[in-house]
Amino acid sequence: MHRPTGFADLTDKRVGIFGYGVEGRASERRVRPLANSLVLVDDEPPAPGVLATSSGGHEQLLTCDVVLKSPGIPRRRADVLDLERHGVAVTSALNLWLHDIDRSRVIAITGTKGKSTTTALVTFFLQCLGEQAQRLGNIGQPPYDPSVDTNSGWLVLEVSSFQCTDIDVAPGLVVVTSLGADHLDWHGSLAKYRSDKLSLTRTSGDHVTMVPEQLIFREMRDQLGGDVVYVEPDDAGLSARLGLLGAHSASNVALALRVVAALASTPIKDIRERIDVHAHEFIPLRGRLTLVAHVASGRGTLRYVDDGLATSVLPTLAALDVFRDEPVALLAGGFDRGVDYTPLARALAERVSRTALLTMGDAGKRIGEVTLATAPQLPQHHCDTMLEAVTQAKSMLRGEGVVLLSPAAPSFGAYHNWEERSEDFTQVVRAITHT
C-alpha cells in the first residue's frame, strides 16, 4: 500500500472522498483537477452523485487507490479498517496539506475546551503586532480549499480530536489547551480519546508543544511529543480587557501570548502593551459565554448567556464556575455520545447559589438522571423545545440570575450544528425579552 505524502501523489489516481460535508466538498475541489476519477460517498448522501455508504458506496471505495476520510467518520470504524485491509490507503486532505505546506508557518491548536478561543487569540495577537495571520480549520475554512490562499503569513489551525488521528506529520508549533473527556462514542474510551488528542504532539518532525501548567499534562508527560513547554496561566488581567470571562480564559490568553512571543521573537511584556491598544477590537467568539440579553426587574437583573460551543462537560464546568456566586438556570443536553456526566452532576450539587437544571435530548435525560441521584433536591425539568427550556428557566429564576445555555453535549439530531442551536436560543430569548 502506497501512502500519499502530498496532493501530487493523487495525480492520475482513483480517489475516494468518504464524507461529503464541509471538508469533503473542499477535498473534492482540491483533488478533482488531479485525480483520474473520483468516488464520493457519505453515510447519508446530501447531494446527487454521492453514493450512500450502505448502498454500494463502500464497494466503490474498495476500488480506489486512496480514500480521503472526513473527520466525522471514526478512524477505527469497521468499514474504514476494511478499506485498509484491502490495500486502500486511507488518509485525510488535512494531512496531505500538512505534507505540502511549510510547516514552520503552521500553529496547530487542539484541546477539549479553549481551542477555538485560543485560535482566535493567537491570530488577533499576531495581527496586533503587524504580522500576517489567518485562522483556519474548525474555526474557519479548510486550509486545503483552493479558495484559501496559504502562500504567506502565519497559518493558525484549529484541530479537532477527530482530525488528530489522521495526521502523521507535525506542524511547527502544537498547542493543547486542555484535556478532559469528549467524543467517547467516536474514540471508544477516555484513554483512547486522550491518546488520540495528544497524538498530534507525537507526529514526526521537529516541533514545539505548548501546554498549560496543569497536573493532567504532567501526569501524561509520556504521551506528549516535541519539545514540551509548560505555560503558567498568568495573563496580567488581559483576558478581562479582551472581554473574556472565567479563570480558564487566563490560561488561553497566557498560551496565546507565549505562542506569539515565540513566533515573533518579542518579549511578552511588549506584546501585552501592543495588544492593550487594540483590545477593544477583539470580538469574542459567538457561543463562548456570549451575553444575548439582560433584563432589569425589581428583584435584580436576569441575564441570558449563550455558551453553545460547550459541547462537552469540561467547558460547562468552567461556565458554571464563572457564575458561581449567582443564581443559574442551566440549559444542558443534546446528542448522547456516552461521556460521564458525574462531574457535572457533582458541580451542580456543590453550588451554593440557587440553581435549576433544564435538560434536552437523550444526553439531557442522562444528565437529569445522574443529577437526580447526586442532588435530588435540585429543581430540574426535561424540555422538548428551546422555547420551553428558556421559558421554564426564566420562571425558575424569578427575575434574577443567569439563564445559561451550556449544553455539555453536541447538537446532532435536533439541530444541524451548534451554531443552529445557539441561533435558536438567541431568537427565543429575543422573542421573550423583546430585545
VMD Tcl script that draws the C-alpha trace (Angstrom):
set ca {
  {0.00 0.00 0.00}
  {1.48 3.35 -1.06}
  {0.59 6.15 1.37}
  {0.48 9.56 -0.31}
  {2.61 12.29 1.21}
  {1.08 15.24 -0.57}
  {-1.63 16.08 -3.08}
  {0.71 15.46 -6.02}
  {0.65 11.75 -5.14}
  {-3.03 11.69 -6.14}
  {-2.25 12.55 -9.76}
  {-3.98 10.11 -12.12}
  {-5.23 8.03 -9.17}
  {-8.75 6.85 -8.45}
  {-9.58 8.80 -5.29}
  {-12.46 8.28 -2.89}
  {-13.84 11.05 -0.70}
  {-15.55 9.49 2.32}
  {-17.80 12.04 3.98}
  {-19.28 14.88 1.95}
  {-19.73 17.71 4.43}
  {-17.70 20.93 4.50}
  {-14.38 19.06 4.49}
  {-15.48 16.59 1.83}
  {-16.61 19.31 -0.55}
  {-13.34 21.21 -0.07}
  {-11.44 17.96 -0.70}
  {-13.32 17.43 -3.94}
  {-12.46 20.95 -5.15}
  {-8.79 20.38 -4.31}
  {-8.48 16.89 -5.80}
  {-10.69 16.93 -8.89}
  {-8.07 18.59 -11.16}
  {-5.54 15.90 -10.18}
  {-7.37 12.60 -9.93}
  {-8.12 10.22 -12.77}
  {-11.56 9.63 -11.24}
  {-13.43 10.45 -8.04}
  {-15.80 8.42 -5.87}
  {-17.99 10.46 -3.50}
  {-19.51 8.60 -0.55}
  {-21.42 9.64 2.56}
  {-23.43 7.76 5.18}
  {-26.39 9.99 4.31}
  {-25.85 11.30 0.75}
  {-26.51 15.06 0.78}
  {-26.29 15.66 -2.97}
  {-26.75 13.98 -6.37}
  {-23.74 11.95 -7.41}
  {-22.87 11.00 -3.82}
  {-23.25 7.30 -3.02}
  {-24.65 6.01 0.26}
  {-22.09 4.03 2.26}
  {-24.51 1.15 2.81}
  {-25.86 1.11 -0.77}
  {-22.82 0.45 -2.90}
  {-20.65 3.29 -1.59}
  {-18.31 1.10 0.41}
  {-17.85 -1.27 -2.51}
  {-16.88 1.66 -4.74}
  {-14.39 2.93 -2.17}
  {-12.73 -0.50 -2.29}
  {-11.91 0.18 -5.97}
  {-9.94 3.35 -5.09}
  {-6.19 3.81 -4.76}
  {-6.60 6.38 -1.98}
  {-9.53 7.44 0.20}
  {-9.64 10.86 1.87}
  {-11.69 10.39 5.02}
  {-13.59 13.29 6.54}
  {-13.10 13.88 10.30}
  {-16.61 12.84 11.34}
  {-16.07 9.23 10.27}
  {-14.32 7.32 13.10}
  {-10.81 6.15 12.27}
  {-11.45 2.71 13.77}
  {-14.84 2.11 12.19}
  {-15.16 -1.34 10.66}
  {-15.63 -0.16 7.08}
  {-12.58 2.15 7.33}
  {-10.44 -0.71 8.64}
  {-11.81 -2.91 5.84}
  {-10.55 -0.46 3.23}
  {-7.04 -0.69 4.63}
  {-7.20 -4.49 4.83}
  {-7.89 -4.47 1.10}
  {-4.88 -2.27 0.38}
  {-6.64 1.10 0.06}
  {-4.63 3.95 1.57}
  {-6.82 5.97 3.96}
  {-5.70 9.47 4.91}
  {-7.14 12.99 5.12}
  {-6.89 16.11 3.00}
  {-5.61 17.98 6.05}
  {-2.75 15.51 6.41}
  {-1.80 15.88 2.74}
  {-1.91 19.66 3.08}
  {0.46 19.50 6.06}
  {2.88 17.42 3.99}
  {2.82 20.09 1.25}
  {2.93 23.29 3.30}
  {5.88 24.99 5.00}
  {5.03 23.60 8.43}
  {7.17 26.16 10.24}
  {4.37 28.65 9.48}
  {1.64 26.42 10.96}
  {0.39 26.69 14.55}
  {-1.97 23.79 15.29}
  {-4.26 24.23 18.30}
  {-6.33 21.46 19.87}
  {-7.88 20.72 23.28}
  {-11.11 19.63 24.94}
  {-12.04 23.25 25.58}
  {-10.46 26.55 24.63}
  {-9.12 25.62 21.20}
  {-11.49 27.93 19.29}
  {-10.83 30.90 21.57}
  {-7.07 30.31 21.61}
  {-7.02 30.05 17.81}
  {-8.79 33.40 17.61}
  {-6.46 34.94 20.22}
  {-3.24 33.81 18.53}
  {-4.47 35.20 15.20}
  {-5.54 38.50 16.75}
  {-2.32 38.91 18.76}
  {-0.18 38.32 15.66}
  {-2.20 40.88 13.72}
  {-1.77 43.39 16.58}
  {1.98 43.05 16.02}
  {1.56 43.75 12.31}
  {2.08 40.10 11.34}
  {0.06 38.46 8.57}
  {-2.04 35.65 10.07}
  {-5.25 33.82 9.28}
  {-7.29 31.35 11.30}
  {-8.21 28.09 9.63}
  {-9.65 24.67 10.35}
  {-12.72 24.14 12.55}
  {-12.91 27.86 13.33}
  {-12.65 28.95 9.69}
  {-12.15 27.30 6.33}
  {-10.37 24.05 5.46}
  {-6.84 25.22 4.58}
  {-6.66 22.95 1.54}
  {-9.69 24.52 -0.14}
  {-8.47 26.11 -3.42}
  {-10.21 29.36 -2.43}
  {-7.88 29.78 0.57}
  {-4.51 31.45 -0.03}
  {-1.94 29.88 2.30}
  {1.15 31.00 0.43}
  {2.28 33.53 3.03}
  {1.90 34.54 6.65}
  {1.17 32.53 9.78}
  {-1.47 29.80 9.50}
  {-3.34 29.30 12.79}
  {-5.16 25.99 12.59}
  {-7.82 24.66 14.96}
  {-7.65 20.86 15.02}
  {-10.31 18.55 16.46}
  {-9.61 15.19 18.09}
  {-11.25 13.61 15.02}
  {-8.62 15.22 12.79}
  {-5.66 14.41 15.04}
  {-5.89 10.68 14.32}
  {-5.27 11.16 10.58}
  {-2.24 13.46 10.90}
  {1.22 11.89 10.71}
  {3.47 14.94 10.27}
  {3.96 17.74 12.78}
  {3.15 21.43 12.40}
  {5.96 23.67 13.62}
  {4.10 24.50 16.83}
  {1.40 22.43 18.54}
  {-0.77 23.79 21.36}
  {-3.03 21.68 23.60}
  {-5.30 23.95 25.61}
  {-6.94 21.41 27.95}
  {-7.61 17.71 28.33}
  {-10.92 16.36 29.60}
  {-13.45 13.86 28.24}
  {-15.27 14.21 24.93}
  {-16.42 12.25 21.86}
  {-16.15 8.92 23.65}
  {-18.59 7.36 21.17}
  {-16.13 8.24 18.37}
  {-12.87 7.34 20.16}
  {-14.13 4.36 22.15}
  {-12.87 5.25 25.63}
  {-11.48 8.10 27.71}
  {-7.97 6.69 27.41}
  {-8.23 6.48 23.61}
  {-9.70 9.99 23.40}
  {-6.79 11.46 25.33}
  {-4.24 9.41 23.41}
  {-5.80 10.44 20.09}
  {-5.92 14.09 21.13}
  {-2.26 14.06 22.18}
  {-1.21 12.07 19.10}
  {-0.90 15.41 17.29}
  {2.03 16.22 19.59}
  {3.68 12.87 18.79}
  {3.73 13.21 15.00}
  {7.05 13.13 13.15}
  {9.21 16.18 12.61}
  {10.84 18.77 14.84}
  {8.27 20.88 16.66}
  {7.45 22.65 19.91}
  {4.48 21.53 22.03}
  {2.92 24.07 24.41}
  {0.51 23.01 27.17}
  {-0.88 24.70 30.30}
  {0.84 24.12 33.62}
  {-1.79 21.63 34.81}
  {-1.49 18.34 36.68}
  {-3.09 16.31 33.88}
  {-0.33 17.31 31.44}
  {2.38 16.46 33.99}
  {0.76 13.07 34.57}
  {0.60 12.38 30.83}
  {4.09 13.63 30.03}
  {4.99 10.29 28.43}
  {2.28 10.84 25.81}
  {3.49 14.30 24.83}
  {5.87 14.65 21.90}
  {8.01 17.52 20.64}
  {9.91 19.99 22.79}
  {7.37 20.43 25.58}
  {6.84 23.85 27.18}
  {4.52 24.27 30.20}
  {2.79 27.67 30.40}
  {1.56 29.28 33.63}
  {-1.95 30.86 33.43}
  {-0.88 34.44 34.21}
  {-2.23 36.98 31.72}
  {-1.91 40.13 33.90}
  {-5.63 40.84 33.55}
  {-5.54 40.89 29.74}
  {-8.42 38.41 29.39}
  {-10.82 40.80 31.12}
  {-9.73 43.66 28.85}
  {-10.43 41.41 25.86}
  {-13.98 40.76 27.10}
  {-13.33 37.14 28.08}
  {-14.98 35.63 31.16}
  {-13.73 32.96 33.55}
  {-10.45 31.80 35.07}
  {-9.90 29.41 32.13}
  {-9.61 32.47 29.86}
  {-6.39 33.44 31.67}
  {-4.89 30.10 30.61}
  {-5.97 30.58 26.99}
  {-4.56 34.11 26.87}
  {-1.30 33.02 28.50}
  {-0.87 30.25 25.92}
  {-1.58 32.67 23.07}
  {0.93 35.19 24.46}
  {3.62 32.53 24.76}
  {2.95 31.28 21.21}
  {3.16 34.76 19.71}
  {6.28 35.60 21.73}
  {7.98 32.52 20.27}
  {6.85 33.23 16.70}
  {7.62 36.93 16.66}
  {10.72 36.74 18.89}
  {9.21 39.52 21.00}
  {9.08 39.79 24.83}
  {5.63 39.07 26.29}
  {5.67 42.45 28.07}
  {5.96 44.25 24.72}
  {3.22 42.08 23.19}
  {0.84 42.93 26.06}
  {1.44 46.63 25.51}
  {0.62 46.35 21.80}
  {-2.49 44.27 22.45}
  {-3.77 46.67 25.10}
  {-4.01 49.35 22.42}
  {-6.24 47.12 20.30}
  {-8.01 45.03 22.98}
  {-11.35 46.76 22.33}
  {-11.23 45.48 18.73}
  {-11.22 41.82 19.74}
  {-14.59 40.16 19.20}
  {-15.09 37.10 21.46}
  {-16.38 34.06 19.63}
  {-20.10 33.62 19.42}
  {-21.24 30.75 21.60}
  {-18.49 31.29 24.18}
  {-20.20 32.93 27.17}
  {-21.84 35.50 24.89}
  {-24.34 37.83 26.55}
  {-27.52 37.68 24.45}
  {-29.78 39.89 26.58}
  {-30.16 41.30 30.08}
  {-33.41 42.46 31.64}
  {-33.64 44.52 34.84}
  {-36.52 43.98 37.23}
  {-37.48 44.91 40.77}
  {-35.64 41.80 42.02}
  {-32.42 42.38 40.07}
  {-31.09 41.57 36.60}
  {-31.75 38.47 34.55}
  {-29.01 37.69 32.00}
  {-29.24 35.27 29.10}
  {-25.85 33.81 28.17}
  {-25.02 31.67 25.12}
  {-22.25 29.16 25.77}
  {-23.41 26.88 22.96}
  {-19.87 25.92 21.94}
  {-19.64 24.00 25.23}
  {-20.36 20.58 23.73}
  {-18.58 18.61 26.48}
  {-18.52 18.58 30.27}
  {-15.28 20.49 30.83}
  {-16.35 23.84 29.30}
  {-19.73 23.62 31.03}
  {-17.96 23.21 34.37}
  {-15.89 26.30 33.52}
  {-19.04 28.25 32.65}
  {-20.71 27.31 35.94}
  {-17.60 28.48 37.77}
  {-17.81 31.89 36.08}
  {-21.28 32.37 37.62}
  {-20.60 30.55 40.89}
  {-21.94 33.42 43.02}
  {-25.14 33.98 41.02}
  {-28.40 32.06 40.62}
  {-28.19 29.95 37.46}
  {-30.67 28.01 35.34}
  {-28.54 25.67 33.23}
  {-29.83 24.51 29.84}
  {-27.98 21.26 29.08}
  {-28.20 18.19 26.88}
  {-28.42 17.17 23.26}
  {-26.93 14.19 21.45}
  {-25.69 11.49 23.82}
  {-22.18 10.30 22.98}
  {-21.56 8.35 26.15}
  {-19.47 10.70 28.30}
  {-19.52 10.54 32.09}
  {-21.80 13.27 33.46}
  {-20.96 12.60 37.11}
  {-18.56 15.59 37.32}
  {-21.33 17.90 36.04}
  {-23.88 16.50 38.49}
  {-21.38 16.89 41.32}
  {-20.67 20.50 40.33}
  {-24.40 21.28 40.30}
  {-24.84 19.62 43.70}
  {-21.97 21.65 45.22}
  {-23.25 25.05 44.08}
  {-24.23 27.36 46.93}
  {-26.19 29.80 44.78}
  {-29.70 28.88 43.68}
  {-29.53 26.51 40.70}
  {-32.00 24.85 38.34}
  {-31.46 22.36 35.54}
  {-33.35 22.33 32.21}
  {-32.46 19.34 30.05}
  {-32.98 18.48 26.38}
  {-32.37 15.44 24.19}
  {-31.05 12.00 25.13}
  {-27.95 13.42 26.78}
  {-30.20 15.71 28.79}
  {-32.19 12.75 30.09}
  {-29.00 11.10 31.31}
  {-27.72 14.38 32.81}
  {-31.03 14.64 34.64}
  {-30.82 11.07 35.94}
  {-27.25 11.44 37.21}
  {-28.07 14.80 38.80}
  {-31.18 13.41 40.47}
  {-29.09 10.68 42.08}
  {-26.44 13.17 43.20}
  {-28.59 16.18 44.09}
  {-32.24 15.07 44.48}
  {-33.19 18.48 45.89}
  {-32.06 20.41 42.78}
  {-35.05 21.57 40.66}
  {-35.00 20.19 37.14}
  {-37.29 19.83 34.16}
  {-36.89 17.97 30.86}
  {-37.92 20.05 27.85}
  {-38.84 19.19 24.27}
  {-38.04 22.57 22.74}
  {-35.73 25.54 23.29}
  {-38.77 27.76 23.86}
  {-39.94 25.51 26.67}
  {-36.44 25.40 28.20}
  {-35.91 29.18 28.18}
  {-39.44 29.86 29.44}
  {-39.04 27.38 32.31}
  {-35.60 28.79 33.16}
  {-36.96 32.32 33.34}
  {-39.75 31.17 35.62}
  {-37.41 29.24 37.92}
  {-35.04 32.20 38.38}
  {-37.85 34.64 39.22}
  {-36.19 37.69 37.65}
  {-32.64 37.39 38.94}
  {-29.60 35.40 37.80}
  {-28.31 33.79 34.61}
  {-30.13 31.65 32.06}
  {-27.12 29.74 30.78}
  {-27.10 27.66 27.60}
  {-24.03 25.47 28.15}
  {-25.14 22.08 26.82}
  {-22.22 19.74 27.70}
  {-23.33 17.75 24.64}
  {-23.34 18.17 20.86}
  {-26.39 19.34 18.94}
  {-26.79 16.46 16.46}
  {-30.37 15.32 15.94}
  {-32.44 18.32 16.96}
  {-30.03 20.74 15.24}
  {-27.62 20.55 12.34}
  {-24.76 22.06 14.36}
  {-24.01 24.09 17.50}
  {-24.50 27.36 15.62}
  {-28.08 26.46 14.76}
  {-28.76 25.60 18.40}
  {-27.24 28.88 19.59}
  {-29.26 30.78 17.00}
  {-32.45 29.11 18.25}
  {-31.56 30.13 21.80}
  {-30.85 33.69 20.69}
  {-34.11 34.02 18.76}
  {-36.17 32.57 21.62}
  {-34.52 34.92 24.14}
  {-35.11 37.94 21.93}
  {-38.76 36.99 21.46}
  {-39.26 36.53 25.21}
  {-37.38 39.65 26.25}
  {-38.46 41.82 23.28}
  {-34.85 42.87 22.65}
}
mol new
graphics top color blue
foreach p $ca { graphics top sphere $p radius 0.5 }
foreach p [lrange $ca 0 end-1] q [lrange $ca 1 end] { graphics top cylinder $p $q radius 0.2 }
display resetview
